[in-house]
Amino acid sequence: MAKEPATVFVNGKALRCPVCDGDRFKSRRTLIPNHPLAFLSWEWLGKSAQYHACVRCGYLYWFVKVKE
C-alpha cells in the first residue's frame, strides 16, 4: 500500500469517490485469483490489477490493463 493517501489520476483525470466524493486513495497492485494455482502466490500464472481504496469510506476502484 502507498505510505500516504494520495490523489490518483487515471488517463489524466483525478478520481473522485462516487459514494462520499473523497479524493484521497491508498493504492495497491494485487493478484486476481483467477487461476487454480493462484493460492500458491505464483503471480506470473495469474493476472494482476491495480486498486485504489477511498480513505474516507473504503470504496474500491479496480483497474486492469486493457488491450487497445
N, C-alpha and C positions, 0 to 999 in steps of 0.2 A: 504494500500500500504506500501511497505517497506519504511523506512525512507530515506535510501540512495540507489542509484542504486548499484547493485552487480553482480558479475559473478554467473551464475546459472549452476548447474550441474544436469544432468539427466542420470541415470544409469552410473555414473562415468565419463561422458563426458561433457565438458563445451559447453554451447550453443553458437552459432555464428549466427548472423542475416544473412539470405540469401540475403537480399536487400542491406545493407550497410556494412556488415562484422563487425558490432558492437559486443561488448562482455559484455556490461553492460545492465542490465534489472531491471525494477521495477516489483515486483511480487504481486499477489493477488489471493485469493480464492474467487469464486463467484458462485452464484446460476445459473444453466442453466434453463431458463424459459420454461420447457417442460411440466409443469403441469398446468391445468386450474386455480388452486389457487395460482400459484407462485407469482402473483402480491400482495398477502397478506403477503409476506415475510415469509411464512411457509416453511423454508428451509428443514425441515425434510420430506416434501412431494415431493421435487424435488431432482435432483442430483446436485452435485457441481463439479466445475472444477478449476484447477489452471491455471492462465495465467501469462505470462511474456511479458512485453512490452519493446521493444528496446528503450532506451532513446535517440538514435540518429535520428531514422526515424519513430518510432511508430509501427513497425511491431509487430504483436502479435503471440505468440506461445500458443496454448491451449493444456492442458493435462487433461485427466480424468483417473480414476482408471480403470485398465484393469484386468479382471478376468483371472487368469492363469489356 
